[in-house]
């Protein structure tokens, strides 16, 4: 099923695990040595290059249940970062372990951009953009995270990651996939988890109950 069609249709529901702690679930930093990037994932670039509905995807593996609530990409640009991102979580159950079943997909705005300075060649800026996803509850296993930058400018180059495998690309919105992303073995993305509001409420309630018990114990001891 096409990722954008899936976004517009009924998205598979994902449970939210209470007590998810803040942290990095997966991180594939930008490869400063190769200093590569390609703009096919950008809607404007893909349209101009005739590459269709282009998404890049990166494989990742988790060993324990987790709820993913945000993600990031690292890209090379000239000071104009994508404002929004189409994204999707996909099972690694396609032919040969490629992207297969779409689990959840959506579109979210970039809420934070870190300027990491010029790239080694001095060509462009290295910027890391953060955006919300899900929440997506995943059990142990191997998955793919796909993303497409919504940008009005051609010059938004999704960076190659330090990993030497895991990248896939689609030019038809997720119907078919091919290994690598424009020749790169991986793409630079990050996936993160933070406590959900419900989890914070439960933790605060727990702290309040503990505090109340301690106060009662103190009052009893001094009576």
trRosetta pair geometry for C-beta under 8 A, 3 or more apart (Angstrom, degrees):
i j d omega theta_ij theta_ji phi_ij phi_ji
1 5 5.9 -120 175 83 89 116
1 6 5.1 103 123 -66 118 104
1 102 5.8 -96 68 23 103 128
1 174 7.1 -6 93 104 50 117
1 175 7.8 -110 118 -95 4 69
2 5 3.9 79 69 11 103 110
2 6 6.5 -167 90 -13 51 85
2 53 7.4 18 -155 106 112 159
2 172 7.3 -94 -109 142 97 75
2 173 4.0 22 -154 115 95 128
2 174 5.6 130 -145 55 37 98
2 175 5.9 -17 -81 -53 73 91
3 6 5.5 -55 -148 35 29 115
3 7 6.5 36 151 -24 63 101
3 53 7.8 -179 46 147 102 122
3 55 6.2 59 13 -44 159 157
3 86 6.7 107 129 154 122 118
3 88 4.8 -108 -138 -38 115 151
3 102 6.3 173 -104 -110 67 144
3 105 5.2 -178 -164 -136 81 157
3 146 6.5 -112 -102 99 151 142
3 148 7.8 141 97 -6 147 129
3 170 7.9 134 -13 78 122 147
3 173 5.0 -144 31 177 85 78
3 174 3.9 112 -34 -12 94 140
4 7 5.4 -43 -149 28 37 116
4 8 6.6 29 155 -13 64 105
4 53 6.8 -99 -6 -161 128 140
4 86 6.7 -26 -88 -154 85 147
4 105 7.9 -118 -81 139 25 143
4 173 5.3 -69 8 -148 97 130
5 8 5.9 -62 -152 40 32 106
5 9 6.1 24 153 -17 68 114
5 173 7.3 87 -1 141 89 141
6 9 5.8 -62 -141 41 30 107
6 11 7.0 85 159 -100 82 74
6 88 7.1 67 81 -116 138 129
6 102 5.0 -49 -122 111 171 154
6 105 4.8 78 102 34 114 136
6 174 7.6 -44 4 74 129 153
7 11 7.2 15 -130 -76 36 112
7 86 6.9 -76 -59 -147 156 101
7 88 7.8 -102 -62 -79 95 103
7 105 4.7 -89 -72 113 80 107
7 106 5.8 139 -131 -104 99 30
7 107 6.2 59 -161 -23 145 93
11 104 5.5 63 -177 -138 108 75
11 105 6.6 -143 -118 47 111 62
11 106 6.9 15 -104 -66 156 92
12 103 5.8 -85 58 -176 139 53
12 104 5.6 -107 59 -75 90 78
14 67 7.8 142 141 -131 118 88
14 103 7.7 64 -76 154 116 105
14 104 5.9 -39 -33 -59 126 149
14 134 6.3 -52 63 -153 149 102
14 135 6.2 -141 95 104 121 72
14 136 5.3 -62 -177 -133 177 41
14 137 4.4 167 174 22 100 88
15 137 4.9 -31 67 16 67 165
16 20 7.8 -95 -179 -9 76 128
16 67 5.7 61 -145 -128 61 152
16 135 5.3 62 -103 87 97 149
16 137 6.4 -145 -90 -58 29 119
16 196 5.2 1 -177 -12 134 168
16 198 6.6 101 108 46 138 132
16 199 7.7 -126 149 -39 110 103
17 20 5.3 98 84 -57 96 101
17 65 6.1 130 -71 137 160 118
17 66 7.5 -117 37 -152 142 16
17 67 4.9 -163 33 -35 94 117
17 137 5.9 128 -22 -124 95 115
18 196 7.7 -90 -111 49 50 111
18 198 6.5 -86 -106 115 91 103
18 199 5.0 163 -153 -101 62 85
18 202 5.7 23 -165 26 125 161
19 195 7.4 -30 -146 -119 18 98
19 199 5.5 -170 -51 -146 28 114
19 202 7.2 -71 -60 86 79 134
19 203 7.4 126 -104 -65 71 102
20 66 6.7 98 -137 -157 115 59
20 67 4.5 -91 -75 40 160 109
20 69 7.9 139 105 -22 146 118
20 193 5.1 -99 162 166 121 122
20 194 7.3 69 108 100 105 16
20 195 5.9 168 73 -101 73 49
20 196 6.7 61 38 -9 115 87
20 199 6.2 -104 30 -80 73 167
21 193 7.1 64 77 106 44 111
21 195 6.9 1 -114 -60 29 88
22 192 7.8 2 -164 177 67 101
22 193 6.8 -168 -131 99 30 65
22 194 4.7 20 -106 -117 83 69
22 195 6.5 -54 -51 -12 81 79
23 192 7.0 -171 98 -152 33 75
23 193 5.9 -3 56 57 72 91
24 27 5.2 -9 178 -38 135 116
24 190 6.5 -58 -143 -167 105 108
24 191 7.4 105 -167 78 63 53
24 192 5.7 -44 -109 -103 51 80
25 60 7.6 75 127 154 96 144
25 62 6.3 -26 -174 -97 102 121
25 66 5.5 137 -116 147 122 158
25 68 5.7 -66 5 -97 162 101
25 191 4.3 -55 67 104 112 99
25 192 6.1 -170 5 -97 90 20
25 193 5.6 84 -49 -17 111 101
26 60 4.1 -11 -121 -147 162 142
26 62 7.4 -91 -53 -71 107 90
26 145 7.8 172 72 -4 143 138
26 189 7.5 21 109 103 107 89
26 190 6.6 179 94 -150 64 46
26 191 4.4 32 43 36 96 107
27 190 4.6 11 -112 -115 75 95
27 191 7.7 -138 -63 30 54 60
28 58 6.2 -134 19 -174 154 151
28 60 8.0 -126 -33 -86 115 104
28 161 3.6 1 151 -153 110 147
28 162 6.4 -162 -171 37 69 75
28 163 5.1 -55 -135 -3 115 114
28 166 7.6 -142 -96 78 154 147
28 186 5.7 -121 -175 153 145 127
28 187 7.1 83 99 91 138 40
28 188 5.4 -146 105 -125 88 46
28 189 5.8 30 44 46 107 59
28 190 7.2 -158 29 -72 60 59
29 74 7.1 35 -161 -2 48 160
29 161 6.6 118 70 -149 32 80
29 162 5.4 21 65 -9 83 118
29 188 6.2 -7 162 -138 20 108
30 74 4.1 -112 -57 121 111 146
30 116 7.8 153 32 84 145 162
30 126 6.1 171 98 -156 171 125
30 128 7.9 -127 -26 -78 121 98
30 159 4.3 -19 -123 142 99 154
30 160 7.4 85 -153 71 61 51
30 161 6.8 -77 -101 -108 27 49
30 162 7.7 56 101 -37 15 84
30 188 4.4 15 -80 -111 61 163
31 34 4.6 18 120 33 124 102
31 35 7.2 -115 105 -42 76 33
31 36 6.9 0 72 32 114 87
31 159 7.1 175 28 163 71 101
31 160 4.8 -43 32 103 121 94
31 161 5.9 92 -31 151 97 16
31 162 4.8 150 -88 -82 85 56
31 188 7.3 -147 -8 -67 71 115
32 35 6.2 22 -168 -72 38 81
32 119 7.6 -170 -134 -154 74 76
32 120 5.9 107 -177 -34 86 121
34 160 5.5 -44 88 80 133 142
35 119 5.3 121 -150 171 107 119
35 120 5.0 -102 -85 42 142 108
35 121 5.7 137 150 -19 150 104
36 159 7.1 121 87 -155 54 59
36 160 4.2 31 73 -3 102 130
36 184 6.0 179 110 -95 132 117
37 75 6.1 112 -151 -151 142 63
37 76 4.2 178 27 19 157 114
37 124 7.9 -80 42 60 141 153
37 157 3.0 96 124 141 118 110
37 158 5.8 170 -158 74 91 30
37 159 4.6 -43 -92 -93 105 50
37 160 6.5 -132 -77 -11 50 73
38 41 7.5 103 98 -2 81 87
38 157 5.7 82 3 -150 5 86
38 158 6.3 -28 63 52 62 83
38 181 6.8 -174 50 138 128 92
38 182 3.9 -55 54 73 177 159
38 183 7.8 118 -45 40 146 90
38 184 6.9 -156 2 -12 117 124
39 42 4.7 -33 -178 22 84 122
39 45 3.6 -162 131 -111 108 169
39 46 7.9 -142 128 -42 75 62
39 49 8.0 143 87 -21 95 136
39 154 6.2 61 151 168 160 62
39 155 6.5 -88 -92 -129 145 23
39 156 5.4 105 -131 65 97 56
39 157 4.9 -60 -62 -88 76 61
39 158 7.3 140 -104 2 30 75
40 45 6.0 -115 -93 114 23 117
40 46 5.4 74 -168 -87 58 84
40 49 6.6 -75 -107 59 79 150
40 51 5.2 -59 -147 102 102 169
40 54 4.7 -108 158 162 90 156
40 56 7.3 111 85 -55 100 102
40 158 7.7 -68 52 25 70 116
40 169 7.1 22 107 -150 142 134
40 181 7.4 -167 59 -180 126 87
40 182 5.4 163 1 -55 136 129
41 45 7.7 27 53 63 39 124
41 46 7.2 23 -126 -50 3 116
41 54 5.9 -127 -100 120 35 103
41 55 6.6 52 -129 -140 85 30
41 56 4.6 -52 -82 -5 124 108
41 147 6.6 33 -168 104 133 77
41 148 5.5 -151 -173 -126 79 51
41 149 5.3 74 122 11 95 93
41 156 7.8 -96 78 109 87 101
41 158 4.6 40 26 -23 138 140
41 181 7.7 1 -50 -167 110 127
42 45 4.0 70 71 15 106 110
42 46 6.4 -180 81 -12 51 86
42 82 6.6 -153 -116 -77 88 115
42 148 7.9 151 -95 -175 16 67
42 149 4.7 -31 -99 77 64 111
42 151 4.6 -42 -151 43 106 124
42 153 7.5 -56 -178 85 146 58
42 154 7.0 135 102 -152 143 30
42 156 4.2 120 -80 65 139 113
42 158 7.7 -173 -34 -29 82 94
43 46 5.9 -56 -141 38 26 110
43 47 6.3 25 160 -18 62 109
43 148 6.7 74 -62 161 82 106
43 149 6.9 -131 -10 95 77 58
43 150 5.3 20 -6 -124 132 52
43 151 6.2 162 35 39 85 62
44 47 6.0 -58 -150 36 27 109
44 48 6.3 23 156 -16 64 111
44 151 5.5 -87 9 93 112 81
44 152 6.0 88 -57 -166 141 19
44 153 6.0 164 58 82 157 13
44 154 5.3 -110 119 -78 113 52
44 156 7.8 92 48 19 107 114
45 48 5.7 -60 -146 39 30 109
45 49 5.9 13 161 -6 68 114
45 51 7.8 -2 123 33 76 127
45 151 7.7 18 -8 71 93 118
45 154 4.9 108 -84 -152 79 65
45 155 7.9 129 -74 -55 117 21
45 156 6.8 -139 -21 48 129 83
46 49 6.1 -65 -139 47 26 101
46 51 4.4 -96 -150 69 76 103
46 52 6.6 -66 169 68 111 32
46 53 7.3 84 144 -117 147 14
46 54 3.9 -160 -116 19 136 123
46 171 7.7 180 -156 -135 115 83
47 50 7.8 31 180 -70 27 32
48 154 5.9 -17 19 -110 157 113
51 54 4.7 22 122 -60 113 132
51 171 5.1 -109 174 -130 73 115
52 171 4.0 91 55 166 121 86
52 172 5.7 -22 145 -78 148 52
52 173 7.6 -104 147 -26 105 75
53 148 7.8 -31 176 -113 69 158
53 170 7.5 -22 98 120 82 95
53 171 6.7 114 57 172 53 40
53 172 5.8 54 52 -152 103 20
53 173 3.7 -6 113 -55 141 87
54 148 6.6 140 94 -120 59 109
54 169 6.9 -10 -159 -172 88 100
54 170 7.0 168 -140 89 42 55
54 171 5.2 -7 -91 -113 77 64
55 86 7.3 -91 -100 97 110 109
55 88 7.5 0 -163 28 156 115
55 146 4.6 33 159 179 130 112
55 147 6.6 149 -157 68 89 21
55 148 4.7 -70 -101 -58 77 103
55 169 7.1 171 85 -151 52 55
55 170 5.0 6 50 53 94 99
55 173 6.9 80 -12 -130 117 32
55 174 6.3 10 33 -61 145 83
56 146 6.9 168 88 -148 35 66
56 147 6.3 -24 64 61 81 74
56 148 7.6 143 17 -80 68 58
56 158 5.7 -170 17 109 158 164
56 167 6.7 -30 -170 -157 96 100
56 168 7.7 147 -165 81 50 47
56 169 5.6 -24 -108 -101 60 82
56 181 4.4 37 -133 -124 109 138
56 187 4.9 86 151 -48 134 166
57 90 6.7 -29 -142 36 142 135
57 99 5.4 5 124 -57 170 141
57 144 4.4 26 172 173 121 121
57 145 6.5 167 -152 81 72 35
57 146 4.0 -32 -91 -91 96 80
57 147 7.6 141 -92 11 51 61
57 167 6.9 137 78 -158 55 51
57 168 4.5 -17 63 63 109 92
57 169 7.1 -173 19 -78 81 33
57 170 7.3 44 -13 -5 116 97
57 177 7.1 -36 31 -134 138 130
57 181 7.8 173 37 -73 49 114
57 187 7.8 129 81 29 14 131
58 144 6.6 154 75 -153 30 74
58 145 5.7 -17 57 56 83 86
58 161 7.0 67 -124 -5 139 149
58 163 8.0 110 -158 54 112 140
58 166 5.3 39 -163 134 68 112
58 167 5.9 -22 -99 -96 68 63
58 168 8.0 -172 -73 23 25 72
58 186 6.0 64 -129 -161 105 80
58 187 5.0 -124 -65 54 114 90
58 189 5.1 -176 29 28 147 126
59 92 6.4 58 -130 -95 104 130
59 142 6.4 2 -171 -177 102 102
59 143 7.4 160 -150 89 58 34
59 144 5.4 -41 -92 -95 55 78
59 165 7.3 -28 46 127 129 83
59 166 3.6 -128 40 -148 98 91
59 167 7.7 -108 2 -49 85 24
59 168 7.5 79 -42 -9 90 102
60 142 7.3 176 92 -149 34 62
60 143 6.1 -21 64 66 79 80
60 144 7.4 131 17 -109 73 29
60 145 6.4 13 9 -5 121 106
60 166 7.4 64 -57 -160 51 138
60 191 6.6 178 80 11 176 139
61 141 7.1 -118 -142 127 72 27
61 142 4.6 -27 -97 -98 88 77
61 143 7.6 149 -92 19 39 65
62 66 5.7 -108 -168 15 152 127
62 138 6.1 99 43 109 145 121
62 139 8.0 173 88 128 114 25
62 140 5.9 -130 103 -121 76 49
62 141 6.9 5 55 47 80 48
62 143 7.6 -3 6 14 100 110
63 140 5.4 15 -161 -126 27 108
64 140 6.0 8 -77 -73 20 99
65 137 7.1 3 -171 -173 98 88
65 138 7.0 177 -145 92 56 47
65 139 5.2 -25 -96 -113 83 57
65 140 7.0 -64 -55 -33 54 70
66 137 7.6 179 93 -145 37 51
66 138 5.9 -12 61 60 80 89
66 193 5.5 -118 -178 -58 102 153
67 134 7.2 180 -179 135 77 148
67 135 5.0 8 179 180 106 119
67 136 6.8 154 -159 75 56 41
67 137 5.0 -23 -100 -93 81 71
67 138 7.8 157 -94 17 33 68
67 193 5.6 112 78 -137 62 117
67 196 6.9 -43 119 -36 151 115
68 71 7.3 38 167 -63 117 90
68 89 7.7 141 59 -83 138 136
68 133 6.2 -13 125 87 100 116
68 134 5.5 120 88 -2 75 153
68 135 6.8 155 75 -158 44 64
68 136 4.6 -17 57 61 97 99
68 138 6.7 19 -6 4 109 115
68 191 5.2 -31 -138 179 130 108
68 192 6.9 106 -149 69 77 31
68 193 5.6 -82 -103 -77 42 86
69 132 6.6 -37 162 -149 70 81
69 133 6.7 161 178 64 21 68
69 134 5.8 -103 -107 70 43 113
69 135 4.9 -22 -94 -104 81 87
69 136 7.8 -170 -70 22 39 70
69 192 6.8 -60 60 99 75 76
69 193 5.8 96 10 -132 93 48
69 194 5.4 -88 59 37 140 82
69 196 7.0 -180 -87 -79 141 81
70 130 6.0 19 170 -177 122 98
70 131 6.7 172 -155 91 81 33
70 132 5.3 -53 -101 -110 80 47
70 133 6.1 143 -114 19 22 82
70 191 7.8 157 91 -156 48 46
70 192 4.8 -19 70 63 92 107
70 194 7.0 25 6 2 114 111
71 85 7.8 -121 81 101 115 154
71 87 6.6 145 45 -134 151 155
71 130 7.3 169 89 -149 36 59
71 131 6.1 -21 64 64 80 79
71 133 5.0 38 -7 -13 109 132
71 145 6.6 180 -127 180 145 145
71 147 7.3 -159 123 -78 144 136
71 189 6.4 -11 -178 -176 106 104
71 190 6.4 161 -162 85 57 58
71 191 5.3 -16 -108 -103 85 62
71 192 6.9 -178 -84 17 35 81
72 128 5.4 19 176 177 125 98
72 129 6.3 165 -152 84 74 43
72 130 4.7 -31 -93 -95 95 67
72 131 7.4 144 -94 17 45 67
72 189 6.5 156 83 -161 56 56
72 190 4.1 6 48 49 104 104
72 192 7.4 47 -11 -13 99 115
73 85 7.2 161 -7 -109 131 145
73 128 7.2 179 87 -149 38 58
73 129 5.5 -6 55 55 85 94
73 147 6.1 -152 -71 110 130 158
73 149 7.2 -121 73 -71 164 110
73 158 6.2 -58 -178 -130 124 92
73 159 7.7 150 168 27 78 89
73 187 7.7 -21 -140 151 94 108
73 188 6.7 100 -166 96 56 78
73 189 5.5 -23 -99 -104 64 76
73 190 8.0 -150 -63 20 27 74
74 116 7.6 -1 -144 9 109 149
74 126 6.6 6 -177 -175 101 92
74 127 7.2 174 -150 90 58 37
74 128 4.8 -25 -98 -97 80 81
74 129 8.0 171 -88 17 33 67
74 158 7.9 93 79 -160 49 56
74 159 4.5 -41 104 34 89 136
74 161 8.0 114 48 -90 118 76
74 188 3.9 -51 48 120 108 133
74 189 7.6 -149 8 -76 78 32
75 81 7.2 136 64 -128 122 83
75 82 7.8 66 29 -1 161 101
75 126 7.8 167 87 -149 29 52
75 127 6.1 -24 65 64 75 83
75 129 7.1 -8 19 4 109 109
75 149 7.4 24 -62 -64 163 156
75 156 5.7 15 157 -179 147 73
75 157 5.6 155 -169 78 88 48
75 158 5.1 -47 -102 -99 102 37
75 159 5.5 -155 -100 -21 35 86
75 188 7.7 -174 -60 68 50 115
76 119 5.7 -8 -116 -43 116 141
76 123 7.1 26 -179 94 132 109
76 124 4.0 84 179 93 97 145
76 125 7.0 151 -154 73 55 43
76 126 6.2 -30 -96 -95 68 59
76 127 7.9 136 -107 20 21 77
76 157 4.1 -17 58 64 95 114
76 159 6.1 110 -22 -78 85 91
77 80 5.7 -129 167 57 131 57
77 81 6.1 -178 34 -80 163 58
77 124 5.9 132 52 -174 14 120
77 125 5.8 -33 68 60 67 94
77 127 6.0 -36 31 22 110 123
77 153 7.7 89 -154 95 113 133
77 155 5.7 118 -144 127 69 87
77 156 5.1 3 -96 -109 113 60
77 157 6.7 -179 -68 21 60 74
78 124 6.0 -84 -70 -131 61 88
78 125 6.8 128 -116 12 21 98
78 153 7.9 -120 49 156 100 150
78 155 5.2 16 5 117 107 144
79 125 6.0 87 -65 10 58 144
80 151 7.1 114 133 -160 102 113
80 152 7.7 -85 168 63 135 83
80 153 4.7 69 101 16 145 154
80 155 7.0 87 54 75 109 94
80 156 7.0 -88 97 -73 85 100
81 110 6.3 -127 128 118 117 169
81 113 5.2 176 21 -116 167 140
81 127 5.4 -107 -85 115 121 149
81 129 5.2 155 -180 -75 133 129
81 151 7.7 -113 152 -107 28 117
81 156 7.1 110 -137 -125 37 115
82 85 6.2 90 117 -72 135 78
82 110 6.2 127 96 -30 74 137
82 129 6.6 -170 56 67 87 176
82 149 3.4 -131 -66 -168 156 102
82 150 5.6 111 -166 57 108 48
82 151 4.2 -84 -99 -64 77 99
82 156 5.8 93 -46 -165 89 158
83 109 6.4 -33 157 -143 73 84
83 110 6.0 -134 -163 26 27 106
83 150 6.3 -63 60 91 77 96
83 151 7.1 141 7 -99 73 58
84 107 5.9 28 168 177 119 98
84 108 6.7 179 -153 96 80 27
84 109 5.1 -48 -99 -102 80 54
84 110 6.6 -133 -82 -10 27 80
84 131 7.6 106 -149 -126 43 145
84 149 8.0 136 83 -162 47 50
84 150 4.2 -8 71 48 91 130
85 107 7.0 178 87 -148 41 60
85 108 6.1 -16 58 63 86 73
85 109 8.0 136 15 -123 74 11
85 110 6.5 89 -19 -61 102 86
85 129 7.6 153 -47 115 129 127
85 131 4.9 170 28 42 125 168
85 147 5.5 -17 -176 -160 116 104
85 148 6.8 146 -162 71 64 47
85 149 5.9 -32 -106 -104 79 52
85 150 6.6 -148 -79 6 27 88
86 105 7.4 15 179 -180 83 103
86 106 7.7 -162 -147 106 55 31
86 107 5.1 -27 -97 -97 65 87
86 147 6.9 148 83 -156 56 49
86 148 4.2 -8 58 56 105 105
86 150 6.6 96 -19 -45 88 102
87 105 6.5 -175 96 -148 50 65
87 106 6.2 -11 59 62 87 68
87 107 7.4 150 15 -96 74 36
87 108 6.9 -24 14 21 122 99
87 131 7.5 173 -30 97 139 127
87 133 5.5 -75 97 -109 151 116
87 145 7.0 -13 -167 -177 102 87
87 146 6.6 154 -159 86 50 61
87 147 4.9 -7 -105 -102 80 79
87 148 7.6 -158 -69 24 44 68
88 102 5.5 -45 -174 -142 128 104
88 103 7.7 137 177 48 80 67
88 104 6.9 178 -148 93 62 45
88 105 3.7 -13 -101 -101 93 98
88 106 7.8 147 -82 14 60 51
88 145 7.5 163 84 -157 47 47
88 146 4.5 -5 57 56 95 108
88 147 7.8 -170 23 -69 65 46
88 174 6.8 -4 59 -92 165 148
89 102 7.5 110 78 -163 51 59
89 103 4.5 -49 99 62 99 112
89 104 5.0 21 39 50 108 85
89 105 7.4 -152 23 -70 60 58
89 133 7.8 115 -41 166 104 131
89 134 7.6 36 -21 -74 134 104
89 136 5.2 129 -27 -153 156 153
89 138 7.2 -134 -173 -73 145 123
89 143 6.0 -7 -171 173 89 135
89 144 7.5 150 -160 80 44 53
89 145 6.1 -20 -102 -104 63 69
89 146 7.9 -160 -71 20 18 79
90 99 4.3 23 125 -153 146 100
90 100 6.5 150 170 50 98 45
90 101 6.7 160 -160 81 69 40
90 102 5.4 -38 -103 -102 84 53
90 103 6.4 -173 -97 5 25 87
90 143 6.5 143 75 -173 47 81
90 144 4.3 -22 66 63 103 101
90 145 7.6 178 21 -83 83 22
90 146 6.0 45 -9 -14 125 113
90 174 7.4 -160 -91 -146 140 119
91 94 8.0 142 97 -24 77 73
91 99 7.7 115 73 -156 43 53
91 100 5.1 -48 85 65 90 100
91 101 4.4 13 32 54 120 92
91 102 8.0 -116 10 -56 79 12
91 103 6.1 107 -37 -46 84 106
91 141 7.9 -22 -137 135 83 136
91 143 6.2 -58 -111 -119 36 78
91 144 7.7 -4 76 19 9 86
92 97 5.1 6 167 -169 104 72
92 98 7.3 175 -154 92 67 10
92 99 6.9 -51 -106 -94 52 39
92 100 6.7 83 179 9 11 102
92 141 7.6 -172 31 154 107 97
92 142 4.4 -35 25 112 149 99
92 143 5.9 -139 -23 -104 94 23
92 144 6.0 122 -76 -27 81 91
93 97 7.9 -19 -93 -124 20 40
93 100 3.8 -89 72 47 70 157
93 101 5.8 4 54 5 120 99
94 97 7.1 10 65 119 69 12
94 98 3.7 -65 88 80 121 83
94 99 5.3 26 -5 82 138 32
94 100 3.5 -173 -51 -71 71 82
94 177 6.4 66 122 39 170 128
95 98 5.6 3 64 25 63 117
97 142 7.3 -9 -161 108 107 142
98 168 5.9 120 -153 -109 90 149
98 177 5.0 172 170 84 123 128
98 179 7.4 -103 -104 -70 110 75
99 144 4.5 -68 -93 39 99 158
99 146 6.8 53 -123 -57 156 121
99 168 5.5 -162 -9 81 110 156
99 170 7.5 -80 65 -43 141 121
99 174 7.1 -90 126 -147 134 84
99 177 4.9 122 45 -52 103 163
102 105 5.8 -20 -178 -33 123 117
102 174 6.4 45 -69 163 124 148
103 136 7.2 89 112 -151 120 114
103 138 7.9 70 133 -95 166 95
103 143 7.6 -41 4 -140 141 125
104 134 6.4 67 116 -103 150 75
104 136 5.4 -163 55 -108 144 105
105 146 8.0 -20 -113 67 105 110
106 133 6.8 154 55 -141 118 66
106 134 7.8 -170 18 -54 137 28
107 150 7.5 42 -152 -25 114 140
108 131 4.6 141 102 168 108 108
108 132 4.6 -137 -169 65 153 77
108 133 6.3 -131 8 -77 148 52
109 131 6.4 -170 97 -132 29 103
109 132 7.8 22 53 25 62 95
110 113 6.4 44 153 -62 123 94
110 129 4.5 -37 -141 -175 128 117
110 130 6.8 110 -157 66 72 40
110 131 4.9 -63 -97 -73 50 102
111 130 6.0 -58 60 95 80 90
111 131 6.3 130 4 -110 82 49
111 132 6.8 45 -8 -24 131 90
112 129 7.3 153 86 -155 53 49
112 130 4.2 -1 60 47 100 116
113 127 5.6 -3 -173 -177 102 117
113 128 7.1 156 -156 79 52 47
113 129 5.1 -15 -104 -101 80 74
113 130 7.5 -154 -72 17 37 75
114 127 6.6 159 79 -158 51 62
114 128 4.4 -5 53 55 105 99
114 129 7.9 -156 23 -69 69 32
114 130 7.8 59 -11 -19 96 104
115 125 6.2 -45 -147 -175 90 126
115 126 7.9 111 -169 79 48 58
115 127 5.7 -27 -105 -104 52 88
116 125 7.6 129 54 174 66 77
116 126 4.1 -56 74 97 110 103
116 127 6.4 -178 13 -92 88 30
116 128 6.2 67 -32 -11 121 97
117 125 7.1 -153 135 -144 15 73
117 126 6.2 2 67 41 55 100
118 122 5.5 22 159 -124 138 46
118 123 7.6 148 -170 49 97 40
118 124 7.0 150 -147 87 70 29
118 125 6.1 -63 -97 -100 51 49
118 126 7.1 90 174 -2 11 86
119 122 7.1 -112 73 -28 67 16
119 123 5.8 -22 58 47 117 86
119 124 5.4 26 5 61 118 77
119 125 7.4 144 -22 -163 81 6
119 126 5.2 115 -74 -50 78 100
121 124 8.0 29 68 16 101 73
124 155 7.7 -164 -117 171 128 112
124 157 7.1 102 73 32 175 124
126 159 7.3 44 -138 -75 93 145
128 190 7.9 25 -163 11 121 126
133 136 6.2 -24 131 -10 103 116
133 191 8.0 -53 46 -134 143 87
134 137 7.8 142 -165 -21 134 52
135 196 6.3 -36 -60 -86 156 123
138 141 7.1 -120 173 49 101 99
138 143 6.4 -71 -142 -26 145 153
144 168 6.6 -29 -137 33 147 124
145 189 6.0 -156 89 126 128 157
145 191 6.2 -170 -58 -70 161 124
146 170 7.5 -2 -140 19 138 118
146 174 6.7 101 132 -93 175 109
147 158 8.0 154 90 -118 109 140
147 189 6.8 151 6 -104 140 135
149 156 5.5 -127 110 128 154 141
149 158 7.0 -174 -15 -65 126 104
151 156 4.8 113 14 -6 178 155
153 156 6.1 112 86 -31 93 101
158 181 7.2 -64 95 147 127 144
158 187 5.6 -2 148 -152 116 120
158 188 7.3 -177 173 43 74 84
159 187 7.0 121 83 -160 51 67
159 188 4.1 -9 85 20 104 133
160 181 8.0 -177 -101 71 73 110
160 184 4.2 -140 -107 -146 102 131
160 185 7.5 61 -157 42 107 65
160 186 6.6 90 -169 74 68 64
160 187 6.7 -74 -120 -108 35 46
160 188 6.7 57 100 -29 17 97
161 166 8.0 -34 63 66 136 122
161 167 7.8 165 27 -60 109 112
161 184 7.9 107 22 160 66 119
161 186 3.9 -69 57 115 110 109
161 187 5.5 51 -16 113 105 12
161 188 4.2 157 -81 -77 80 61
161 189 7.3 -59 -70 13 133 61
162 186 7.4 -39 60 75 30 136
162 188 7.9 68 -8 -97 67 93
163 166 5.6 5 121 20 140 128
163 185 6.9 -131 112 114 72 102
163 186 3.9 76 75 -37 97 172
164 185 5.0 0 -172 115 43 155
164 186 6.8 -58 -51 -12 6 117
165 185 5.4 -50 -81 173 31 110
165 186 6.4 34 72 -59 18 104
166 185 7.1 70 34 152 65 74
166 186 4.8 37 58 -107 101 98
167 179 7.3 89 89 -177 69 58
167 180 5.2 44 90 -136 110 32
167 181 4.2 -91 172 -11 131 96
167 184 5.8 31 32 101 173 81
167 185 5.7 150 18 154 113 26
167 186 4.7 -171 -39 -106 102 29
167 187 5.2 106 -109 -16 114 86
168 177 4.6 16 170 -180 126 120
168 178 6.7 154 -159 75 77 33
168 179 6.0 -54 -105 -112 73 35
168 180 7.3 38 -103 23 33 20
168 181 7.2 37 81 -62 12 81
169 177 6.9 144 71 -154 30 72
169 178 5.7 -27 63 62 83 85
169 180 6.8 -31 -2 98 109 49
169 181 4.7 130 -61 -113 112 63
169 182 6.7 101 -69 -28 161 63
170 173 6.5 -88 127 51 125 12
170 174 5.1 109 100 -78 172 33
170 175 6.9 139 -163 39 126 54
170 176 6.3 148 -132 80 94 47
170 177 5.0 -52 -73 -95 93 68
170 178 7.6 145 -87 13 45 72
172 175 4.4 -49 108 36 118 111
172 176 5.8 43 42 32 125 86
174 177 7.5 2 -143 -62 46 97
180 183 5.8 18 158 -116 135 10
180 184 6.1 149 -169 63 87 39
180 185 6.0 -45 -112 -95 89 39
181 184 4.8 -29 68 58 85 100
181 186 7.8 25 17 177 113 9
181 187 5.2 22 23 -56 158 115
184 187 6.4 90 106 -74 131 70
195 199 4.2 -132 -166 92 93 126
195 200 5.2 114 128 -57 126 81
195 203 7.2 -31 -156 -6 154 140
196 199 4.7 97 54 4 73 104
196 200 7.3 -136 96 -5 39 85
197 200 5.6 -53 -148 35 34 112
197 201 6.4 37 153 -22 66 103
198 201 5.6 -52 -151 33 33 114
198 202 6.6 33 152 -18 65 103
199 202 5.7 -53 -150 35 34 110
199 203 6.4 32 152 -18 66 105
200 203 5.7 -57 -148 38 32 110
200 204 6.2 30 156 -17 67 107
201 204 5.9 -56 -146 38 29 109
201 205 6.2 32 154 -21 64 106
202 205 5.6 -53 -147 36 30 113
202 206 6.3 34 152 -21 63 105
203 206 5.5 -53 -151 34 32 114
203 207 6.5 32 152 -18 66 103
204 207 5.6 -50 -147 35 34 111
204 208 6.3 37 152 -21 64 104
205 208 5.6 -55 -151 35 32 113
205 209 6.5 31 153 -19 66 103
206 209 5.8 -53 -148 34 32 109
206 210 6.4 30 154 -16 65 106
207 210 5.7 -56 -148 38 32 111
207 211 6.1 33 153 -20 66 108
208 211 5.6 -54 -146 37 30 112
208 212 6.2 32 155 -20 65 106
209 212 5.7 -53 -147 36 31 112
209 213 6.4 32 154 -20 64 105
210 213 5.7 -55 -150 35 31 111
210 214 6.4 30 152 -18 65 105
211 214 5.7 -55 -149 36 32 110
211 215 6.4 31 153 -19 66 105
212 215 5.7 -54 -148 35 32 110
212 216 6.4 31 154 -18 65 106
213 216 5.8 -54 -148 37 31 111
213 217 6.3 32 153 -20 65 106
214 217 5.6 -54 -147 36 32 112
214 218 6.4 34 153 -20 65 105
215 218 5.7 -53 -149 35 32 112
215 219 6.4 32 153 -19 65 104
216 219 5.7 -53 -148 35 32 111
216 220 6.4 33 153 -20 65 105
217 220 5.8 -54 -150 35 31 112
217 221 6.4 31 153 -21 64 108
218 221 5.7 -56 -148 35 31 112
218 222 6.5 11 160 -5 66 110
219 222 6.3 -69 -147 44 28 98
219 223 6.4 45 153 -48 65 101
220 223 5.7 -42 -149 5 31 119
